[in-house]
């Protein structure tokens, strides 16, 4: 009998699926989240209860991910045979449609404030770079594009 490894310490949904870890399908959570239509959602769980993994799952579902050269990535393969694929087109239409900003304070755990601050700035800068393709599209007004560029220049200092 083949056993799948337990995903101890794995908090990346793509790694969990593509590397064959044991996974209990929690993708129906996406349907429930969309059904609530909340403008803000708060996810509280004790330590080690999968908050980061759930956030990663949401990111892989919702995000308009791009390769380094700007080509759209299709993450639907990660959700094959998952419960969310039975939810219907009104839910699946959201897959790969949004820019998702994912910040975690795990990287900010540093020995002093200055290093923690630098780690958070670096993380915000990396998120900006991941979504830079949006500046080339017509999703944002010119005013908002200028604001994004000014933000990036300020954050780089």
C-alpha positions in Angstrom: 0.0 0.0 0.0 1.4 3.4 -1.0 1.2 6.1 1.7 1.2 9.8 0.9 3.5 11.9 3.1 1.9 14.2 5.6 2.4 17.9 4.7 4.1 18.9 7.9 5.4 22.4 7.5 4.1 22.7 3.9 2.1 26.0 3.5 2.2 26.3 -0.3 -0.9 24.8 -2.0 0.8 24.2 -5.3 3.6 22.2 -3.5 1.1 20.3 -1.6 -0.8 19.2 -4.7 2.1 18.7 -7.2 4.4 16.9 -4.8 1.7 14.4 -3.8 1.2 15.2 -0.1 -1.8 13.9 1.8 -4.6 16.5 1.5 -8.1 16.7 2.8 -10.1 18.7 0.3 -11.0 22.1 1.8 -11.8 23.7 -1.6 -15.5 24.0 -0.8 -14.4 26.8 1.5 -14.0 28.9 -1.7 -17.6 28.5 -2.5 -18.7 29.4 1.0 -16.5 32.4 1.0 -17.9 33.7 -2.4 -21.4 32.9 -1.1 -21.0 35.2 1.9 -20.3 38.1 -0.4 -18.4 39.8 2.5 -16.3 42.8 1.6 -13.9 41.8 4.4 -13.3 38.4 5.8 -11.4 37.5 9.0 -9.9 34.0 9.4 -9.1 33.1 12.9 -7.7 29.8 13.9 -5.2 28.6 16.5 -1.5 28.2 15.6 -0.8 25.2 13.2 -4.4 25.0 12.0 -3.7 25.7 8.3 -4.3 29.4 8.0 -1.4 30.0 5.7 -2.2 27.0 3.6 -5.8 28.1 3.2 -4.6 31.6 2.2 -2.3 29.9 -0.4 -5.2 27.9 -1.7 -7.3 31.0 -2.1 -4.4 32.8 -3.8 -3.9 29.9 -6.4 -7.7 29.9 -7.0 -8.4 33.6 -7.4 -5.1 35.2 -8.6 -4.4 36.3 -12.1 -0.9 34.8 -12.0 1.6 35.5 -14.6 5.0 34.1 -15.7 8.1 36.3 -15.6 7.4 37.3 -19.2 3.8 38.3 -18.5 2.0 35.2 -19.9 -1.1 34.2 -17.9 -0.7 31.0 -15.9 -3.6 28.6 -15.6 -3.8 27.0 -12.2 -7.0 25.0 -12.9 -4.9 21.8 -12.9 -4.3 22.3 -9.1 -8.1 22.0 -8.5 -8.8 18.9 -10.7 -11.0 16.4 -8.9 -11.5 18.9 -6.1 -14.9 19.7 -4.6 -14.8 23.4 -5.9 -14.9 22.1 -9.5 -18.5 20.9 -8.8 -19.7 24.4 -7.6 -20.8 25.7 -11.0 -19.7 28.3 -13.4 -20.8 31.3 -11.3 -18.0 30.3 -8.8 -15.5 29.0 -11.3 -15.7 32.2 -13.3 -13.7 33.8 -10.4 -10.7 31.5 -10.9 -7.6 33.3 -12.1 -9.4 36.7 -12.3 -7.9 39.0 -9.6 -4.7 40.4 -8.4 -4.1 38.9 -5.0 -1.7 40.5 -2.5 -0.5 37.9 -0.1 1.5 39.2 2.9 2.6 37.1 5.8 4.2 38.2 9.0 6.2 35.0 9.2 9.1 36.7 7.3 9.0 39.7 9.7 10.1 37.6 12.7 13.5 39.2 13.1 15.7 39.9 16.0 15.0 43.7 15.9 12.6 46.2 14.5 14.8 47.5 11.8 15.3 44.1 10.2 11.6 43.3 10.6 10.7 46.6 8.9 13.1 45.8 6.1 11.6 42.3 5.7 8.1 43.7 5.4 9.2 46.4 2.9 10.9 43.7 0.8 7.7 41.6 0.9 5.6 44.5 -0.2 8.1 45.3 -3.0 8.0 41.7 -4.2 4.2 41.8 -4.3 4.4 45.0 -6.4 6.8 43.3 -8.8 4.6 40.2 -9.1 1.7 42.5 -10.2 3.6 44.9 -12.3 1.9 43.6 -15.4 -1.3 45.4 -14.4 0.4 48.7 -15.1 0.6 47.7 -18.8 -3.1 46.9 -19.0 -6.2 49.1 -18.9 -7.4 47.9 -15.6 -6.2 51.0 -13.8 -6.7 54.7 -14.6 -3.6 56.7 -15.4 -4.0 58.4 -12.0 -3.9 55.1 -10.1 -0.9 53.9 -12.3 1.0 57.1 -11.3 0.2 56.4 -7.7 1.5 52.9 -7.9 4.8 54.1 -9.5 5.2 56.8 -6.8 4.5 54.1 -4.1 7.2 51.8 -5.6 9.7 54.7 -5.7 9.0 55.6 -2.1 9.1 52.0 -0.9 12.5 51.5 -2.6 14.1 54.2 -0.4 
